[in-house]
Amino acid sequence: MSTKRTIEECSIVGDCVAQKIKRSGDNASTSSGASTNTDDVARTHLSSVYTMDELQNTFKNALGLGKSVSHECGAALSTIPFPCCVLPKFIDSDTFLENVKNELLDQEFHLKSNDLYKFHQTADLKECSKPHIDALKQLLYEDFRNWLINVTGIPLNQTVDMNSSRYDSTDVLLCHDDKLEGRRIAYILYLVPPWTEADGGCLDLFAVDELKRPDKVVKSLVPSWNTLVFFEVSPVSFHQVAEVLSEDKTRLSVNGWFHGPNIDRPEQYTEPALSLAPYISLDVDVLHDWLNPDYLDMETQLRVRETFESDSEIELPRFFKDEKYQELLTAIQSSELTWERRGPANIRNYESADESSVPEVVRQCLQLFRSDAMFVTLSNLTGLSLHELCPNSDDDSDGGSGRDEEKEKAVKDKTESRPRCFGELRHWQQGSYTMLTDTEAENADFALDAFFFCKCDGWKQEFGGFTSYIAKDEDEELMTVNPEENSLALVYCDKQTLRFIKHVNHKITTKEDGQDFYDIAFMYLE
């Protein structure tokens, strides 16, 4: 079951931020002496072309027939991948919109950041009393709502959500469908400077696969000043705001939803649980060939274990011998490997290695992580019971004859249900991410996450790509794991702990050793 998140439900995880768009002159807002000509505000309305019966009927008929259509004024309705309408020159007065923009920039924008998005947003503008924003609200809540009812045939009610969102460099809103009770039509009114596709921040629309999951982006809409985009919220309305790439432009918009009667939704596809496998037998000499001998020393293992039991996580630098690590790194970057994209986009987006294509040294390394020798080593390093030879740290050592039967039963149960694992070799680059999900170990009391990182020298947290842990149904971050070269990160997770890997942004292009990194990620269960 996926953890649900909406823009409204996200808590504020940052302080109010300073406005980054420079206002011109002293006409920024009412409070700073901006023009508040009452007649100008009162005259605010849709561009005259949108009030014409001819255009409305054209779009109404096209929607009814499920056909795409365009109008000589530039307005367009596309039905691929789902009906979406673009209305350029939406408001009749650019001066009015400039005043709206200036009033918006006097509002408090709060950082919103989690697995799904990173950007800044105001509170709902229904409480805002600025004159031009008030006039815009009246236009959207009344005139445009009636326009939408006529064109779409959807019986919208009086509930309309309206916020302002600000996307700066690296900000993004990943793939989602806007599904929330009552939402029927999503809209975005752009208040941006001259904008091109190279600036990023496009509204990307996804096609769906045979299971109605988002597959690929098939249409990208470039933001444009005084253009309004709207679409019906449906089971297939998957979309995203692509990462903003411009360093000096801000993607400002007014956006929200019109509400109406709920629609019936088909049952969503549920991903099968991970295919967990018991450990395999491997010559213990392989372990000694690969591991830094420090981590096989009993005193070192005891110190690591004490830290892990105290903190529930630990980072083990230089985990592999230098020569083995270099051999592995060279092989991972080999052209022999075949990479497969892992989706769907509303859950994850990264590449996973096809193990049938990996070079021998990579195959041996993956076998090592699946081996009984590694299970025993991880048990010694963490105190967790990951092998029959490693008793649980909670076992009662003082039990007498009254405990013998229970111990025998515990040994039998452990033998019949071996500890298991799942793992893969992953490739991370710009645009890669995972989102919160609690399906991976839903039947386990705990999981041990193990991440071995490659080709991430000089990694900076500002790139994204870090693993964030949060408590289920909470927003507060418990801990973060950053990629570290030739290191193994171990993290204990119980049923109430969820994880995601933050979207890797375009700043990764400044990384010294290349624009990507790799990890070998395993999850171990008792």
C-alpha positions as CSV (number, residue, x, y, z in Angstrom):
1,M,0.0,0.0,0.0
2,S,1.5,3.3,-1.1
3,T,1.9,6.1,1.4
4,K,-0.4,8.9,0.2
5,R,0.8,12.4,-0.1
6,T,-0.8,15.6,-1.5
7,I,0.4,19.1,-1.7
8,E,-2.2,20.2,0.8
9,E,-1.3,17.5,3.3
10,C,2.5,18.1,3.2
11,S,3.7,19.8,6.4
12,I,5.9,22.8,6.2
13,V,9.5,21.4,6.5
14,G,11.3,24.7,6.1
15,D,11.2,28.3,7.2
16,C,9.7,31.0,5.1
17,V,12.2,31.9,2.4
18,A,13.2,35.2,1.0
19,Q,11.6,36.1,-2.3
20,K,14.1,35.6,-5.2
21,I,12.3,37.5,-7.9
22,K,13.2,41.1,-8.2
23,R,10.3,43.6,-8.3
24,S,10.6,46.7,-10.4
25,G,10.2,50.2,-8.9
26,D,7.9,50.7,-6.0
27,N,4.9,49.1,-7.5
28,A,5.4,45.6,-6.0
29,S,2.2,45.5,-3.8
30,T,-0.5,47.5,-2.1
31,S,1.6,47.6,1.0
32,S,4.5,49.1,-0.8
33,G,2.6,51.7,-2.8
34,A,1.5,49.6,-5.9
35,S,-1.2,50.8,-8.2
36,T,-4.5,49.6,-6.9
37,N,-6.8,51.2,-9.5
38,T,-10.2,49.9,-8.5
39,D,-11.6,50.3,-12.0
40,D,-8.7,48.2,-13.4
41,V,-9.5,45.4,-10.8
42,A,-13.2,45.6,-11.5
43,R,-12.6,45.2,-15.3
44,T,-10.8,41.9,-14.8
45,H,-12.2,39.1,-16.9
46,L,-11.4,36.4,-19.3
47,S,-10.0,37.3,-22.7
48,S,-13.0,38.0,-25.0
49,V,-12.3,35.0,-27.3
50,Y,-13.1,32.6,-24.4
51,T,-16.5,34.1,-23.8
52,M,-17.6,33.3,-27.4
53,D,-20.1,30.6,-27.8
54,E,-18.3,29.4,-30.9
55,L,-15.1,28.5,-29.1
56,Q,-16.9,27.0,-26.1
57,N,-19.0,24.8,-28.3
58,T,-16.0,23.7,-30.3
59,F,-14.2,22.5,-27.2
60,K,-17.4,21.0,-25.7
61,N,-18.1,18.9,-28.8
62,A,-14.4,17.8,-29.0
63,L,-14.4,16.7,-25.4
64,G,-17.6,14.8,-25.9
65,L,-16.2,13.0,-29.0
66,G,-12.8,12.4,-27.4
67,K,-11.0,14.3,-30.2
68,S,-8.2,16.8,-30.2
69,V,-8.9,20.3,-31.5
70,S,-7.2,23.7,-31.9
71,H,-8.5,27.2,-32.4
72,E,-7.1,30.1,-34.3
73,C,-6.6,32.0,-31.1
74,G,-4.0,29.4,-30.0
75,A,-6.2,27.5,-27.6
76,A,-5.8,23.8,-27.9
77,L,-7.4,20.6,-26.6
78,S,-5.3,17.4,-26.8
79,T,-6.6,14.0,-25.9
80,I,-3.2,12.3,-25.8
81,P,-2.4,10.9,-23.3
82,F,-5.5,12.2,-21.6
83,P,-7.7,15.3,-22.2
84,C,-5.7,18.5,-21.5
85,C,-6.6,22.0,-22.5
86,V,-4.2,24.9,-23.0
87,L,-5.6,28.5,-23.0
88,P,-3.1,31.2,-23.9
89,K,-3.7,34.9,-23.2
90,F,-6.2,33.7,-20.6
91,I,-6.6,37.1,-18.8
92,D,-7.4,40.2,-20.9
93,S,-4.9,42.5,-19.1
94,D,-1.1,41.8,-18.7
95,T,-1.0,44.8,-16.4
96,F,-3.5,43.1,-14.1
97,L,-1.4,39.9,-14.1
98,E,1.8,41.9,-13.3
99,N,0.0,43.3,-10.3
100,V,-1.2,39.7,-9.3
101,K,2.4,38.6,-9.6
102,N,3.7,41.4,-7.4
103,E,1.0,40.7,-4.7
104,L,1.9,37.0,-4.8
105,L,5.5,37.8,-4.2
106,D,4.5,39.6,-1.0
107,Q,3.0,36.3,0.3
108,E,5.0,33.9,2.5
109,F,6.3,31.0,0.4
110,H,7.2,27.8,2.4
111,L,9.6,25.1,1.4
112,K,7.8,21.8,0.7
113,S,10.1,18.9,0.4
114,N,9.6,15.1,0.6
115,D,9.9,12.1,-1.6
116,L,7.4,13.5,-4.2
117,Y,8.5,17.1,-4.5
118,K,10.7,20.1,-3.7
119,F,9.4,23.6,-4.3
120,H,8.0,26.6,-2.4
121,Q,4.3,27.3,-1.9
122,T,1.9,29.8,-0.2
123,A,-1.0,28.8,2.0
124,D,-4.4,28.6,0.3
125,L,-5.1,32.1,-1.1
126,K,-8.7,32.1,0.0
127,E,-7.7,34.1,3.0
128,C,-5.6,36.6,1.0
129,S,-7.2,40.0,0.7
130,K,-4.9,41.7,-1.8
131,P,-7.1,43.4,-4.4
132,H,-5.7,41.8,-7.6
133,I,-5.6,38.4,-6.1
134,D,-9.1,38.9,-4.8
135,A,-10.2,39.8,-8.4
136,L,-8.4,36.7,-9.8
137,K,-10.2,34.5,-7.2
138,Q,-13.5,35.9,-8.2
139,L,-12.8,35.3,-11.9
140,L,-11.7,31.7,-11.3
141,Y,-14.3,30.8,-8.6
142,E,-17.3,32.2,-10.6
143,D,-16.7,33.1,-14.3
144,F,-14.2,30.4,-15.1
145,R,-15.9,27.7,-13.0
146,N,-19.1,28.3,-15.0
147,W,-17.1,28.2,-18.2
148,L,-15.7,24.8,-17.1
149,I,-19.1,23.4,-16.2
150,N,-20.4,24.4,-19.7
151,V,-17.4,23.0,-21.6
152,T,-16.7,19.8,-19.6
153,G,-20.2,19.0,-18.4
154,I,-18.9,18.3,-14.9
155,P,-21.2,19.6,-12.2
156,L,-18.5,21.5,-10.2
157,N,-19.4,22.7,-6.8
158,Q,-18.4,25.9,-4.9
159,T,-15.1,24.4,-3.6
160,V,-12.0,25.7,-5.3
161,D,-8.4,25.3,-4.1
162,M,-6.0,28.1,-5.0
163,N,-2.3,28.4,-4.1
164,S,0.8,30.0,-5.6
165,S,3.8,27.7,-6.3
166,R,7.4,28.8,-6.9
167,Y,9.9,26.5,-8.5
168,D,13.6,27.5,-8.5
169,S,16.6,25.6,-9.8
170,T,16.5,21.8,-9.0
171,D,12.8,22.1,-7.8
172,V,10.6,19.3,-9.1
173,L,7.2,17.6,-8.6
174,L,7.4,14.0,-9.6
175,C,4.9,11.7,-11.2
176,H,1.4,11.6,-9.6
177,D,-2.3,11.7,-10.6
178,D,-3.7,14.4,-8.2
179,K,-6.2,11.9,-6.9
180,L,-7.9,13.2,-3.7
181,E,-11.6,13.1,-2.8
182,G,-13.6,15.7,-4.5
183,R,-10.9,16.9,-7.0
184,R,-12.3,17.0,-10.5
185,I,-10.3,19.5,-12.5
186,A,-6.7,20.6,-12.0
187,Y,-5.6,24.0,-13.3
188,I,-2.3,26.0,-13.6
189,L,-2.0,29.7,-14.5
190,Y,1.6,30.5,-15.4
191,L,3.2,33.8,-14.4
192,V,6.7,33.1,-15.8
193,P,9.3,35.2,-17.7
194,P,10.1,34.1,-21.3
195,W,10.6,30.4,-20.9
196,T,12.0,27.6,-23.1
197,E,12.2,23.8,-22.8
198,A,15.8,24.2,-21.9
199,D,14.8,25.9,-18.7
200,G,13.1,22.7,-17.5
201,G,9.9,23.0,-15.4
202,C,7.7,21.6,-18.2
203,L,4.3,20.0,-17.4
204,D,5.0,16.4,-18.4
205,L,2.0,14.1,-19.2
206,F,2.4,10.3,-18.9
207,A,0.9,7.6,-21.0
208,V,-0.1,4.4,-19.0
209,D,0.6,0.8,-19.5
210,E,-1.8,-2.2,-19.6
211,L,-2.0,-2.1,-15.8
212,K,-2.9,1.7,-15.9
213,R,0.5,2.6,-14.4
214,P,2.4,5.6,-15.6
215,D,4.8,4.5,-18.3
216,K,6.5,7.2,-20.4
217,V,6.2,11.0,-20.9
218,V,4.5,11.5,-24.2
219,K,3.7,15.3,-24.0
220,S,5.5,18.2,-22.4
221,L,4.0,21.6,-22.1
222,V,6.4,24.6,-21.8
223,P,5.2,27.2,-19.3
224,S,4.1,30.5,-20.8
225,W,3.1,33.8,-19.4
226,N,-0.7,34.3,-19.0
227,T,-1.5,30.7,-20.2
228,L,-3.9,28.5,-18.2
229,V,-3.7,24.7,-18.5
230,F,-6.4,22.5,-17.1
231,F,-7.3,18.8,-17.2
232,E,-9.7,16.4,-15.5
233,V,-8.4,14.5,-12.5
234,S,-8.8,10.8,-13.5
235,P,-7.3,7.4,-12.8
236,V,-4.9,8.0,-15.7
237,S,-4.1,11.7,-15.2
238,F,-0.4,11.0,-14.4
239,H,1.8,14.1,-14.7
240,Q,4.8,15.8,-13.3
241,V,6.6,19.2,-13.1
242,A,10.0,18.4,-14.6
243,E,13.0,19.7,-12.7
244,V,13.7,23.4,-13.2
245,L,17.1,23.7,-14.9
246,S,17.5,27.4,-15.1
247,E,19.7,29.0,-12.5
248,D,18.2,32.5,-12.8
249,K,14.5,32.0,-13.7
250,T,11.6,31.2,-11.4
251,R,8.6,29.2,-12.4
252,L,5.7,31.0,-10.7
253,S,2.1,29.9,-11.0
254,V,-1.3,30.0,-9.5
255,N,-2.7,26.5,-9.3
256,G,-5.3,24.3,-7.6
257,W,-8.4,22.2,-8.2
258,F,-12.1,22.6,-8.9
259,H,-14.2,20.2,-6.9
260,G,-17.2,18.2,-7.8
261,P,-18.9,14.7,-7.2
262,N,-16.5,11.8,-6.7
263,I,-16.0,9.4,-9.6
264,D,-15.7,5.7,-9.5
265,R,-12.1,4.5,-9.7
266,P,-11.0,1.0,-10.6
267,E,-9.1,-1.0,-8.1
268,Q,-5.4,-0.1,-8.3
269,Y,-2.8,-2.6,-9.2
270,T,-0.8,-3.8,-6.2
271,E,2.8,-4.8,-6.8
272,P,3.8,-8.3,-5.7
273,A,6.1,-8.6,-2.7
274,L,9.8,-8.8,-3.4
275,S,11.1,-12.2,-4.3
276,L,13.2,-13.0,-1.2
277,A,15.7,-15.9,-1.3
278,P,17.6,-17.7,1.4
279,Y,21.4,-17.4,1.6
280,I,23.6,-19.5,-0.7
281,S,26.7,-21.5,0.2
282,L,30.0,-19.9,-0.7
283,D,33.6,-20.7,0.2
284,V,34.5,-18.5,3.1
285,D,37.8,-17.8,1.4
286,V,35.9,-15.6,-1.0
287,L,34.8,-13.4,1.9
288,H,38.5,-13.0,3.0
289,D,39.4,-12.2,-0.6
290,W,37.0,-9.3,-0.7
291,L,36.5,-7.8,2.7
292,N,38.8,-5.3,4.4
293,P,40.4,-7.6,7.1
294,D,39.6,-5.0,9.8
295,Y,35.9,-6.0,9.5
296,L,36.7,-9.7,10.1
297,D,38.6,-8.9,13.3
298,M,36.5,-9.9,16.4
299,E,37.3,-6.8,18.4
300,T,36.4,-4.5,15.4
301,Q,33.1,-6.4,14.9
302,L,32.3,-6.0,18.6
303,R,32.9,-2.2,18.4
304,V,30.8,-1.9,15.2
305,R,28.1,-4.0,16.9
306,E,28.0,-1.7,19.9
307,T,27.6,1.4,17.8
308,F,25.0,-0.2,15.6
309,E,22.9,-1.4,18.6
310,S,23.1,2.1,20.0
311,D,22.3,4.0,16.8
312,S,20.5,1.5,14.6
313,E,22.8,2.5,11.7
314,I,26.5,2.6,10.8
315,E,28.8,3.5,7.9
316,L,31.7,1.1,7.2
317,P,34.3,2.9,5.1
318,R,36.8,1.0,2.9
319,F,34.6,-2.0,3.2
320,F,36.3,-3.9,0.3
321,K,40.0,-4.3,-0.2
322,D,41.2,-1.5,-2.5
323,E,42.3,-3.8,-5.3
324,K,39.0,-5.6,-5.3
325,Y,37.0,-2.4,-5.2
326,Q,38.9,-1.0,-8.2
327,E,38.3,-4.3,-10.1
328,L,34.6,-4.2,-9.2
329,L,34.3,-0.5,-10.2
330,T,35.9,-1.1,-13.6
331,A,33.6,-4.0,-14.3
332,I,30.4,-2.1,-13.2
333,Q,31.2,0.6,-15.8
334,S,31.8,-1.9,-18.5
335,S,29.8,-1.7,-21.7
336,E,29.0,-5.4,-21.2
337,L,26.3,-4.7,-18.7
338,T,22.7,-4.4,-19.7
339,W,20.6,-1.9,-17.7
340,E,16.8,-2.1,-17.3
341,R,14.7,0.9,-16.2
342,R,12.7,0.2,-13.0
343,G,9.3,1.9,-12.7
344,P,6.5,2.7,-12.6
345,A,7.3,6.5,-12.5
346,N,4.9,7.1,-9.6
347,I,7.0,4.7,-7.4
348,R,10.5,4.7,-8.7
349,N,12.8,5.6,-11.6
350,Y,16.3,4.2,-11.8
351,E,18.3,1.5,-13.7
352,S,18.9,-2.0,-12.5
353,A,21.5,-4.4,-13.9
354,D,20.4,-7.5,-15.8
355,E,22.4,-10.0,-13.8
356,S,22.7,-12.3,-16.8
357,S,24.9,-9.7,-18.4
358,V,27.3,-8.8,-15.6
359,P,31.0,-9.6,-15.8
360,E,32.4,-12.3,-13.6
361,V,33.7,-10.1,-10.8
362,V,30.3,-8.4,-10.5
363,R,28.6,-11.8,-10.4
364,Q,31.0,-12.9,-7.6
365,C,30.3,-9.8,-5.6
366,L,26.5,-10.2,-5.8
367,Q,26.9,-13.8,-4.8
368,L,29.0,-12.7,-1.8
369,F,26.2,-10.5,-0.6
370,R,23.8,-13.5,-0.9
371,S,26.2,-15.9,0.8
372,D,26.0,-17.6,4.2
373,A,29.4,-16.1,5.0
374,M,28.0,-12.6,4.5
375,F,24.9,-13.4,6.6
376,V,27.1,-14.5,9.5
377,T,29.4,-11.4,9.1
378,L,26.4,-9.1,9.1
379,S,25.1,-10.8,12.2
380,N,28.4,-10.3,14.0
381,L,28.5,-6.6,12.9
382,T,24.9,-5.8,14.0
383,G,23.8,-8.3,16.6
384,L,20.8,-9.3,14.5
385,S,20.0,-13.0,14.1
386,L,20.6,-13.5,10.4
387,H,22.0,-17.0,10.5
388,E,21.3,-20.2,12.5
389,L,24.9,-20.1,13.9
390,C,24.2,-16.6,15.3
391,P,21.7,-16.6,18.2
392,N,19.4,-13.7,18.7
393,S,20.9,-11.1,21.0
394,D,17.7,-11.1,23.0
395,D,18.0,-14.8,23.8
396,D,17.9,-15.6,27.5
397,S,21.3,-17.1,28.5
398,D,20.1,-18.0,32.0
399,G,17.2,-20.3,31.0
400,G,17.2,-23.6,32.8
401,S,15.4,-26.8,32.1
402,G,12.1,-25.0,31.8
403,R,13.5,-23.1,28.8
404,D,14.9,-26.1,26.9
405,E,11.7,-27.0,25.1
406,E,11.2,-23.4,23.9
407,K,14.8,-23.2,22.7
408,E,14.5,-26.4,20.8
409,K,11.3,-25.1,19.1
410,A,13.0,-21.8,18.3
411,V,16.0,-23.6,16.7
412,K,13.5,-25.8,14.7
413,D,11.5,-22.8,13.5
414,K,14.7,-20.9,12.5
415,T,15.9,-23.9,10.5
416,E,12.6,-24.3,8.7
417,S,12.5,-20.5,7.9
418,R,15.9,-19.3,6.9
419,P,16.8,-15.7,6.9
420,R,16.3,-14.2,3.4
421,C,17.5,-11.4,1.2
422,F,16.8,-9.4,-1.9
423,G,19.3,-7.3,-3.7
424,E,20.3,-5.6,-7.0
425,L,23.0,-3.5,-8.6
426,R,21.6,0.0,-9.3
427,H,22.6,2.9,-11.5
428,W,21.7,6.4,-10.4
429,Q,21.8,9.5,-12.6
430,Q,20.0,12.8,-13.1
431,G,16.2,12.1,-12.8
432,S,16.6,8.9,-10.7
433,Y,14.6,8.5,-7.5
434,T,12.4,6.2,-5.4
435,M,9.2,7.2,-3.5
436,L,7.8,6.1,-0.2
437,T,6.3,2.6,-0.2
438,D,5.7,0.1,2.6
439,T,5.2,-3.0,0.5
440,E,8.8,-4.3,0.4
441,A,8.9,-5.9,3.9
442,E,5.3,-5.7,5.0
443,N,5.4,-9.2,6.6
444,A,8.7,-8.7,8.4
445,D,9.2,-7.4,11.9
446,F,12.4,-5.8,10.8
447,A,14.7,-5.4,7.8
448,L,18.4,-4.7,7.6
449,D,19.2,-2.4,4.7
450,A,22.7,-2.7,3.3
451,F,24.0,-0.2,0.7
452,F,27.4,-0.5,-0.9
453,F,28.3,2.6,-2.9
454,C,30.5,3.0,-5.9
455,K,31.8,5.9,-8.0
456,C,30.5,8.6,-5.7
457,D,33.7,10.3,-4.7
458,G,33.0,14.0,-3.9
459,W,29.3,13.4,-3.5
460,K,27.3,16.4,-2.2
461,Q,23.9,16.2,-0.5
462,E,22.7,19.1,-2.8
463,F,22.8,16.6,-5.7
464,G,20.0,14.5,-4.1
465,G,20.5,10.7,-4.4
466,F,20.6,10.3,-0.6
467,T,18.4,7.8,1.2
468,S,16.0,9.3,3.7
469,Y,14.2,7.4,6.4
470,I,11.0,8.5,8.1
471,A,8.5,7.0,10.5
472,K,5.3,5.7,8.9
473,D,2.5,8.3,8.9
474,E,5.0,11.0,10.0
475,D,6.9,13.7,8.1
476,E,9.9,14.1,10.4
477,E,13.1,12.6,9.0
478,L,14.7,10.0,11.2
479,M,18.1,9.8,9.4
480,T,19.8,10.2,6.1
481,V,22.3,8.0,4.3
482,N,24.7,9.7,1.9
483,P,26.7,7.9,-0.8
484,E,30.3,7.3,0.3
485,E,32.9,5.7,-1.9
486,N,33.7,2.0,-1.2
487,S,31.5,2.1,2.0
488,L,28.8,-0.1,3.3
489,A,25.9,1.6,5.1
490,L,23.8,-0.6,7.4
491,V,20.4,0.6,8.7
492,Y,17.9,-1.2,10.9
493,C,14.2,-0.7,9.8
494,D,11.2,-1.9,11.7
495,K,7.6,-2.1,10.4
496,Q,7.1,1.6,11.1
497,T,10.1,2.8,9.1
498,L,9.9,3.8,5.5
499,R,12.6,5.0,3.1
500,F,13.0,6.9,-0.2
501,I,15.9,8.0,-2.3
502,K,15.7,11.7,-3.1
503,H,15.5,12.8,-6.8
504,V,18.9,13.2,-8.3
505,N,19.0,16.7,-9.8
506,H,21.1,18.4,-12.6
507,K,23.7,19.6,-10.2
508,I,25.2,16.1,-10.4
509,T,26.8,17.3,-13.6
510,T,29.4,19.1,-11.5
511,K,30.5,15.9,-9.8
512,E,34.3,15.3,-10.3
513,D,34.2,11.6,-11.4
514,G,31.1,11.7,-13.7
515,Q,27.5,12.4,-13.8
516,D,26.3,9.2,-12.0
517,F,27.0,6.7,-9.3
518,Y,26.2,3.0,-8.5
519,D,25.1,1.0,-5.4
520,I,24.6,-2.6,-4.5
521,A,21.5,-2.5,-2.4
522,F,20.4,-5.5,-0.3
523,M,17.6,-6.0,2.2
524,Y,18.0,-8.8,4.8
525,L,15.2,-10.4,6.8
526,E,15.2,-12.9,9.6
